[in-house]
Amino acid sequence: MPALTELERAYAGLRRDRAFHKEWAHYLHEYAGRETPLYFAERLTQKLRGAKIYLKREDLCHTGAHKINNTIGQILLARRMGKKRIIAETGAGQHGVATATVAARFGLTCEIFMGKEDVARQSLNVFRMKLLGAEVRVVDSGSQTLKDAMNEALRDWVTHVRDTYYLIGSVAGPHPYPMLVRDFQSVIGREARRQILKKERRLPDYLVACVGGGSNAMGLFYPFVSDQGVKMLGVEAAGQGLRTGKHAASILGGEMGVLHGSKSYVLQNGQGQIRETHSIAAGLDYPGVGPELSYLRDCGRVQFTAATDTEAIAATQLLAELEGIIPALESAHAIAAVARLAPRLAKQSVIVVNLSGRGDKDMITVGQHLGVEF
Amino acid sequence: MNRIQAKFAELKKRREAALIPFVTAGDPDLQTTLKILRALEAAGADGIELGVPFSDPTADGPTIQRSSERALRNELSLRRIFDVLSQFRQKSQIPIILFGYFNPFFHYGLAKFCRDAARAGADGVLCVDLPPEESAELKRWTDAEGLDLIFLLSPTSGPERVKLVAQKGRGFIYYVSVTGVTGARHSLDGGLRSQVSRVRSATSLPIGVGFGISTPKQAAWISEFADAAVVGSALVETIERAKGRSGKARAAGIFVAGLKRAIKRASKRRDRQNNLREARG
């Protein structure tokens, strides 16, 4: 708790600090490559014969995903707090890579906790982290995936709290993390709002984003929350199907619970033990979801749907063939939902979908799923 | 006066610290747990912390993580843990504290959890990941059922936190001896004595120290300035190494008896020293 209070105070101080914001904006632009385009997907729109589809190109950020928006923000915060050592959890490896990246850029020691199962299916990302100078700590307790990596990171943090900053990758975890990660990711939605108003002279009808922990979704949605006419759709991982129990859809399949310091929808069994999740997309493979997203769902602001592993693969192929863009498997879930949604909407409607990451890291997984041998 | 208060009052008269061992319910199965509980009481434990296993024990090191994983392999439920507790209670008056994480209690229903826990014979609850700031809902039900809700303090707790816990806590305050997670340690922090006396100046509640205590010598040292020594991982490891239900219960009893003996000896030594001082003075 004292560590969280210290963080809360430090962030509250910096939230209104102009110099901090300037510094953050500087690195977002010069280092991460922002502003990302809001791209009109002409052929996808034509194919689906419904709403106009715009892709928010977070896949074009440095490191290939939206994760860097948050890691730059938090490492600047860590530096202000005088912390010398950064730790982080990672599932797919994108947050781990984004953390190792900024740790290298700012010269801080970095250790990334990753579940043994994830290490096996994302070996390229593991290598990238090491090349960036980070140490990868393999976690073999529990289910050996993201939630267990987070458990181990939390254990490390309470043990080394005085010199260590825990850089959480999503809008989950104890307060103030859900808030500060959402704030850092909101650059996505702020840009998208400016961009869509310029291109279409109106706000979108739908915002669509995939939901694992919820950071890219909150980043896109948050600046539009007060825009009543803008509907929001979160897409969870249905894995092998919601009815099979082999999925990671915390909101659609979970119940209220407390995991990693916040109360939210959690996938759990009848005894309140956290369930193992499954998704082809390692970044969605988390049994919880950010509390703010749960809240927005409960008050009806955000609707939820899900896409299966198979639908995500099909969506990957669809976007690749029609637009020449290979999405990350996580983002492909959002594309899959758009493929269902767009045809049902009038041709003047506008959908903005968050393309949260690019798919280079997933090529072996996609290939294997399609029967290709490497 | 409930069992926890009564026990601390009794021990205070003897100027002796309490020994509170921790075991994971259901490790490796509930029948063994029942045998172990009986062995611990017979060996001289003054109270018992009964751990409710959780799939994501973020405050625990590898020993208790393994222990929880073993327990969860079986059909473990709070219902069954309460059944075993009731069985144990038929022949025992030793204080029992349920130790666990919030989600399983929350999922069960906090009111129902407290009612069933009290009915099964529990005296206290310690919810590791529930800070006092978030405890109102649970405290409402522990108070209603006469259960002591026990809170943690640690080396990183500032003066405001110490005051908050002193105010909200019941039964005793659990002082975590390390900045870290559970696990037997070779050596304990020499500064513990002054840390505990800092807490003592803010509260009249008994103070128990836990995390890392693994030998009779350490337990004896803790007993010089704390009202209780809580021993978890070292005992869980001892049980893990032993074979068979009776074997595990026996090993647990021998280990705990050794700890209690050391605490009693330290207490007698202090008495002798005090008597000598009085005689001279």
Chai-1 contact restraints between the chains, C-beta under 6 A:
chainA,res_idxA,chainB,res_idxB,connection_type,confidence,min_distance_angstrom,max_distance_angstrom,comment,restraint_id
A,M1,B,P131,contact,1.0,0.0,6.0,A-B,restraint_1
A,P2,B,T156,contact,1.0,0.0,6.0,A-B,restraint_2
A,S141,B,Q65,contact,1.0,0.0,6.0,A-B,restraint_3
A,N151,B,D56,contact,1.0,0.0,6.0,A-B,restraint_4
A,N151,B,T58,contact,1.0,0.0,6.0,A-B,restraint_5
A,L154,B,T58,contact,1.0,0.0,6.0,A-B,restraint_6
A,R155,B,V181,contact,1.0,0.0,6.0,A-B,restraint_7
A,T159,B,G180,contact,1.0,0.0,6.0,A-B,restraint_8
A,G257,B,N103,contact,1.0,0.0,6.0,A-B,restraint_9
A,V258,B,F102,contact,1.0,0.0,6.0,A-B,restraint_10
A,V258,B,N103,contact,1.0,0.0,6.0,A-B,restraint_11
A,V258,B,F106,contact,1.0,0.0,6.0,A-B,restraint_12
A,Q271,B,S77,contact,1.0,0.0,6.0,A-B,restraint_13
A,G272,B,N103,contact,1.0,0.0,6.0,A-B,restraint_14
A,G272,B,P104,contact,1.0,0.0,6.0,A-B,restraint_15
A,G272,B,H107,contact,1.0,0.0,6.0,A-B,restraint_16
A,Q273,B,S55,contact,1.0,0.0,6.0,A-B,restraint_17
A,I274,B,S55,contact,1.0,0.0,6.0,A-B,restraint_18
A,I274,B,D56,contact,1.0,0.0,6.0,A-B,restraint_19
